[in-house]
């Protein structure tokens, strides 16, 4: 007798991250998608919204109906915009469902910081303590026991993974951490915007939200936890005219000179048992194409005296969103961590 598969719902299925989630889940051996929903004018098959799903998933995609979704599924992925997820998360948890939320609504433990950076009152502060920050490489033990995951942001994923080992070991001057990150356009979501029009983006490259991006407090929170002391990074994001991918270049100042071989050994030991972090050999640095449509974070390191330059590459819609959400589901449900993620 075959084992019954986990029934999952994708809420926010019409966005880029929602689409990637469906792609990944359709190939997952342990799950079946039983509900898709989003903000739509009228119900329409998901295979009509995204023709690549024709003959593979023909469920109707309608507006969010919590009771109907709760009846259809046991685990809910929310790929909704920031400020919207917190309207639905409490209802799904109250219905006894496991939840993986891809928005920023539960990532920050301090509601005041959330309200400052996202410009909205947090209406579900009582659940902040219950949400586990879903970066498996740092919080695997907590994720395994959790029913509610706050999936990390795309910029923070590449930045935190690049910073955590030397920060945790106290090797760097934590007042001088500089992160220069570059992202593809899908990081801004699927909604129409003049700034994201082809003519505005093509043959153009720009910095934006310099040292005031809403992902900064998320990076600060996790690195402060890793260091055991308060950290405030300098963070500059850039928009690159490509569909997806994030390349982060991180600058550290060491407290004392340390060789590249020693630092590489530290990173490899720190991420031992982390199947999706690849530490590259000395002198080799990652590129976004190396991790395109994968759950990998590739890391390269350059040491010059006390200066360390770390380069990380991820796919912003995969490790920065959808595939990391599936990785978290795997851990929550007791599946193999790499199930459905092409390893």
Secondary structure by P-SEA (a helix, b strand, c coil): cccccbbbbbcccccaaaaaaaaaaaaccccccccccccccccccccccccccccccccccccccaaaaaacccbbbbccccccccccaaaaaaabbbbbbcccccccccaaaaaaaacccccccccccccccccccccaaaaaaccccccccaaaaaaaaacccccccccccccbbbbbbbbcccccccccccccccccccccccccccccccaaaaaaaaaaaaacbbbbbbbbbbbccccbbbbbbbbbbbcccccaaaaaaaaaaaacccccbbbbcccccccccccccccbbbbbbbbcccbbbbbbbbcccccccaaaaaaaaaaaacccccccccc
